[in-house]
């Protein structure tokens, strides 16, 4: 919530955001019933807040807490259910540094409708920039180039990356 206040999100961020703790949901779940408990918590939250955007931070934490017995099948079920909610869902997924083949875990690449990659890039000897790239966005015509991404004076900016300093 402090971060939202710092970014000057409109209104009282406490009344615009509801945090569902994945660890708490796991504790409330009956043995093996984490998905039903998670789904119930999200649906009840949606009724209360009537939101259009859901952020799950992060897929890795969810996988760890849920202790998937069949990860591929259960993640598929999760994505199918999320689509049925008609809510735009952002699922945060960590990615190893260095050479990589997938964004997030390999299964989520194929299930996700869109993948946005955010990374830090060293520019010169002392400068570091955030770079943003739309890797995948179904049913859209988009650039697959990296763009500079920054926050200044209460506004986010995405611009062509400048590499010569």
C-alpha positions in Angstrom: 0.0 0.0 0.0 2.9 2.4 0.8 4.2 1.8 -2.8 0.8 2.7 -4.3 0.8 5.9 -2.2 4.4 6.7 -3.4 3.3 6.2 -7.0 0.4 8.6 -6.3 -2.3 6.1 -7.4 -5.7 7.9 -7.4 -7.8 8.0 -4.2 -7.1 6.1 -1.0 -5.2 3.0 -2.1 -6.5 1.2 0.9 -10.0 1.3 -0.4 -9.0 0.4 -3.9 -6.9 -2.6 -3.2 -7.6 -5.8 -1.3 -4.8 -8.1 -0.4 -5.5 -11.9 -0.2 -2.6 -13.6 1.5 -1.8 -16.9 -0.2 -0.3 -18.3 3.0 -3.4 -17.6 4.9 -5.6 -19.1 2.2 -3.4 -22.2 2.4 -3.9 -22.5 6.1 -7.7 -22.2 5.7 -7.8 -24.9 3.0 -8.8 -28.4 3.9 -6.3 -31.1 3.0 -5.8 -30.8 -0.8 -8.6 -28.3 -1.2 -6.4 -25.2 -1.7 -7.9 -24.5 -5.1 -11.5 -24.4 -3.9 -10.5 -22.1 -1.0 -8.5 -19.8 -3.3 -11.3 -19.6 -5.8 -13.8 -18.9 -3.0 -11.6 -16.1 -1.6 -11.2 -14.5 -5.0 -14.9 -14.7 -5.8 -15.9 -13.3 -2.5 -13.4 -10.5 -2.9 -14.7 -9.8 -6.4 -18.3 -9.5 -4.9 -17.1 -7.0 -2.3 -14.8 -4.9 -4.4 -16.2 -5.4 -7.9 -12.7 -5.1 -9.4 -11.7 -5.6 -13.1 -8.0 -6.4 -12.4 -6.5 -9.2 -10.3 -2.8 -9.5 -9.7 -1.3 -12.8 -8.4 2.2 -12.3 -7.0 3.6 -14.6 -7.7 3.1 -17.9 -9.6 6.2 -19.3 -7.8 4.8 -18.5 -4.4 1.4 -20.0 -5.4 3.1 -23.2 -6.6 5.1 -23.5 -3.4 2.1 -22.9 -1.1 -0.3 -25.0 -3.1 2.1 -28.0 -3.2 0.8 -29.1 -6.6 0.8 -32.8 -7.0 0.3 -32.5 -10.8 1.6 -29.0 -11.5 0.9 -29.0 -15.2 -2.7 -30.0 -14.8 -3.4 -27.8 -11.8 -1.9 -24.7 -13.4 -4.0 -25.4 -16.5 -7.1 -25.6 -14.3 -6.1 -22.4 -12.6 -5.7 -20.5 -15.9 -9.0 -21.9 -17.2 -10.8 -20.7 -14.1 -9.1 -17.3 -14.2 -10.3 -16.9 -17.8 -13.9 -17.7 -16.7 -13.9 -14.9 -14.2 -13.8 -12.3 -17.0 -11.3 -10.3 -14.9 -8.0 -9.2 -16.4 -5.4 -11.2 -14.4 -1.7 -10.3 -14.1 0.3 -13.3 -12.9 3.8 -12.3 -11.8 6.4 -15.0 -12.6 10.1 -14.9 -11.7 12.7 -15.7 -14.4 16.2 -16.9 -13.9 19.0 -14.4 -14.8 21.2 -15.2 -17.7 20.3 -17.6 -20.5 16.7 -18.7 -20.5 14.2 -20.5 -22.7 11.0 -19.6 -20.9 9.4 -16.7 -19.2 8.2 -18.0 -15.8 7.8 -21.7 -15.8 7.6 -23.4 -19.2 3.9 -24.3 -18.8 2.8 -20.8 -18.2 4.3 -19.5 -21.4 1.8 -21.5 -23.4 -1.2 -20.9 -21.2 -0.8 -17.2 -20.8 -2.5 -14.8 -23.3 0.3 -12.3 -22.8 3.8 -12.1 -21.5 5.4 -8.8 -20.5 9.1 -9.0 -19.7 10.7 -6.3 -17.4 14.4 -6.4 -16.9 17.3 -4.2 -15.7 19.9 -3.3 -18.3 23.4 -1.8 -17.7 23.9 1.1 -20.0 27.5 2.3 -20.0 29.5 1.9 -16.8 27.3 3.6 -14.2 23.7 3.8 -15.6 21.0 1.1 -15.3 17.7 1.3 -17.0 14.5 -0.7 -16.8 13.4 -2.2 -20.1 10.0 -3.5 -20.9 9.1 -5.9 -23.8 5.8 -7.4 -24.8 6.9 -10.9 -25.7 3.5 -12.3 -26.4 0.0 -10.7 -26.6 -2.6 -12.8 -28.3 -4.8 -11.2 -30.9 -2.7 -8.0 -31.1 -0.2 -6.5 -33.4 2.7 -5.4 -31.2 6.3 -4.6 -31.3 8.6 -7.2 -29.8 11.4 -4.6 -29.2 12.6 -3.6 -25.7 11.5 -0.1 -24.6 12.7 2.1 -21.8 10.3 2.0 -18.8 10.5 4.6 -16.0 8.5 6.5 -13.5 8.9 10.3 -13.1 6.7 13.0 -11.5 3.8 10.7 -10.8 3.7 9.2 -14.3 4.9 6.0 -15.9 6.6 6.3 -19.3 7.4 3.8 -21.9 9.7 5.1 -24.7 12.1 3.8 -27.3 15.3 2.7 -25.5 18.3 5.0 -26.0 21.5 3.0 -25.9 24.1 5.6 -26.8 25.3 7.7 -23.9 
